[in-house]
Amino acid sequence: MKCPFCAFLESKVVDSRPTEDGEKIRRRRECLSCGKRFTTYEMIENTPLIVIKRDHSRQIFDRNKLMTGLLRACEKRQIPLKELDRLVDSIEQNYANHLVKEVSSMELGEEVLKRLRELDDVAYIRFASVYRDFSDVDSFMKELCQLQKDKS
């Protein structure tokens, strides 16, 4: 940490404590060259996940938008809201853990479908019908047959 008084690059931490909101760490430092003290704040860097849409536009990942789609797909199903929260948390955490900063909407949609398939077949079909834009009964039946084949 560069000293604001003499620009020396080394200092030692004298005191460290969280801020009132708990979002940052306040550190009192002492310059190893001039001995003067100064305060720094440390916080977690939050890099948002960017979703690349089919038209190649980019937008910040919106957890609420995904949750709304899942709620529609799970309407009148016996799936607790906590499960859907866990599903979205898990997807977000997976991308964060792998340091992914951008993801295509297609990849994100397939990830959601994979996890929803493990959770509930009907919700999976409902989500797939919107996401994959089933244009006719044949494409709908093809997906149902594939689901049934994979289950047996």
C-alpha positions in Angstrom: 0.0 0.0 0.0 1.5 3.3 -1.1 1.9 5.9 1.7 -0.1 9.1 0.9 2.6 11.2 2.7 6.0 9.9 1.3 4.8 7.4 -1.4 6.8 4.5 0.1 5.3 1.2 -1.0 5.4 -0.7 2.3 3.3 -0.3 5.4 2.2 -2.5 8.3 -1.4 -2.9 9.5 -1.8 -1.5 13.0 -5.5 -2.1 13.5 -8.2 -3.8 11.5 -12.0 -3.8 12.1 -15.2 -4.1 10.1 -17.2 -1.0 9.2 -20.7 -0.5 10.8 -22.4 -2.0 7.7 -20.1 -5.0 7.7 -19.4 -4.5 4.0 -15.8 -3.2 4.4 -12.7 -3.7 6.5 -11.2 -0.5 7.9 -7.4 -0.8 8.3 -5.1 1.6 10.1 -1.6 1.4 8.6 1.8 2.8 9.5 4.3 3.6 6.8 7.6 1.7 7.3 9.6 4.7 6.0 8.1 7.9 7.5 6.1 6.3 10.4 3.0 8.3 9.6 -0.4 6.5 9.9 -3.2 6.4 7.4 -6.5 4.6 6.9 -7.5 2.2 4.1 -10.7 0.4 3.4 -10.9 -3.1 1.9 -14.0 -4.5 0.2 -15.0 -7.4 -2.0 -14.9 -6.6 -5.7 -18.2 -7.5 -7.3 -18.0 -8.0 -11.0 -21.4 -8.4 -12.4 -22.2 -11.4 -14.7 -23.0 -10.1 -18.2 -25.5 -12.0 -20.4 -24.9 -11.9 -24.2 -28.3 -12.0 -25.8 -29.1 -13.7 -29.1 -29.0 -10.4 -30.9 -25.4 -10.0 -29.4 -26.5 -7.2 -27.1 -25.2 -7.4 -23.5 -27.0 -6.9 -20.3 -26.3 -7.4 -16.6 -27.6 -10.8 -15.3 -31.0 -10.1 -13.6 -31.7 -12.6 -10.9 -35.4 -11.4 -10.7 -35.9 -12.0 -14.4 -34.8 -15.6 -14.1 -36.8 -16.1 -11.0 -39.9 -14.8 -12.7 -39.5 -17.3 -15.5 -39.0 -20.1 -13.1 -42.1 -19.1 -11.1 -44.1 -19.2 -14.2 -42.8 -22.6 -15.2 -43.4 -23.9 -11.7 -46.9 -22.5 -11.3 -49.3 -24.9 -9.5 -46.4 -27.3 -8.9 -45.4 -28.4 -5.4 -42.0 -26.8 -5.6 -41.0 -24.7 -2.6 -39.7 -21.1 -3.3 -36.6 -22.0 -1.4 -35.7 -24.7 -4.0 -36.0 -22.1 -6.8 -33.8 -19.7 -4.8 -31.3 -22.4 -4.3 -31.4 -23.2 -8.0 -30.7 -19.5 -9.0 -28.0 -19.2 -6.2 -26.3 -22.3 -7.5 -26.2 -21.1 -11.0 -24.9 -17.6 -10.0 -22.3 -19.2 -7.7 -21.2 -21.7 -10.4 -20.3 -18.8 -12.7 -18.7 -16.8 -10.0 -16.6 -19.7 -8.8 -15.3 -20.3 -12.4 -14.6 -16.5 -12.8 -17.0 -16.3 -15.7 -17.7 -12.7 -16.5 -19.8 -13.2 -19.6 -22.2 -16.0 -20.6 -24.5 -16.4 -23.6 -28.2 -16.4 -22.9 -28.3 -19.8 -24.7 -25.7 -21.3 -22.3 -27.5 -19.8 -19.3 -30.8 -21.2 -20.5 -29.4 -24.7 -21.0 -27.9 -24.6 -17.5 -31.3 -23.6 -16.1 -33.0 -26.4 -18.1 -30.5 -29.0 -16.8 -31.1 -28.1 -13.2 -34.9 -27.7 -13.7 -35.0 -31.1 -15.3 -33.6 -32.6 -12.1 -36.2 -30.7 -10.0 -39.5 -31.2 -11.8 -40.4 -32.7 -15.3 -43.5 -30.5 -15.8 -41.7 -27.3 -14.9 -38.8 -28.4 -17.2 -41.2 -28.8 -20.2 -42.9 -25.5 -19.4 -39.6 -23.6 -19.2 -38.3 -25.4 -22.3 -41.4 -24.6 -24.3 -40.8 -20.9 -23.8 -37.0 -20.9 -23.9 -36.7 -23.2 -27.0 -39.7 -21.5 -28.6 -41.7 -24.6 -29.5 -43.5 -23.6 -32.7 -45.8 -26.6 -33.1 -47.0 -29.7 -31.4 -44.3 -31.8 -33.0 -41.5 -30.0 -31.4 -43.3 -30.2 -28.1 -43.8 -34.0 -28.5 -40.2 -34.4 -29.5 -39.1 -32.9 -26.2 -41.5 -35.0 -24.3 -40.4 -38.2 -26.0 -36.7 -37.3 -25.3 -37.5 -36.6 -21.6 -39.4 -39.9 -21.3 -36.6 -41.8 -23.1 -34.0 -40.3 -20.7 -36.0 -41.2 -17.6 -36.2 -44.9 -18.6 
